[in-house]
Amino acid sequence: MNKSVSVSYYAILREQRGLGTEEVPTMAVTASDLYEELRARHGFTLPASRVRVAVNDDFQPWGVAVEDGDRIAFLPPVAGG
């Protein structure tokens, strides 16, 4: 089933995508599926093992289901001081 989700990118993912947020049509079943779909589409260099995912403002495991209308954020490690 096709669904639409709002995806937010942070740090290096935002730089690589060139956007902070976008609406994405997807058939992904899980957050992991969605990240891999977007990684292939946008050329993200980080593997999922280096990124955290939040769905509807809560951190979730990669196997969480993706539902129509979800707000999904991909958060890579951030350096700073």
Residue pairs with C-beta under 8 A, 6 or more apart in sequence:
1 27
1 68
2 25
2 26
2 27
3 25
3 26
3 27
3 66
3 67
3 68
3 69
4 23
4 24
4 25
4 26
4 68
4 69
5 23
5 24
5 26
5 34
5 66
5 67
5 68
5 69
5 70
5 71
5 72
6 21
6 22
6 23
6 24
6 69
6 70
6 71
6 72
7 21
7 22
7 23
7 24
7 34
7 38
7 72
7 73
7 74
8 20
8 21
8 71
8 72
8 73
8 74
9 16
9 17
9 19
9 20
9 21
9 73
9 74
10 20
10 73
10 74
10 75
10 76
10 78
11 75
11 76
11 77
11 78
12 45
12 46
12 76
13 44
13 46
13 51
13 74
13 76
14 20
16 42
16 43
16 44
16 45
17 42
17 44
24 34
24 38
26 34
26 37
26 66
28 34
28 37
28 66
29 65
29 66
30 62
30 63
30 64
30 65
30 66
31 53
31 55
31 60
31 61
31 62
31 63
31 64
31 66
31 72
32 48
32 62
32 63
33 66
34 66
34 72
35 44
35 48
35 51
35 53
35 62
35 74
36 48
38 44
38 74
39 46
39 48
46 76
48 62
50 76
50 77
51 74
51 75
51 76
52 59
52 74
52 75
52 76
53 59
53 60
53 62
53 64
53 72
53 73
53 74
53 75
54 60
54 72
54 73
54 75
55 64
55 66
55 70
55 71
55 72
56 70
56 71
57 71
66 72
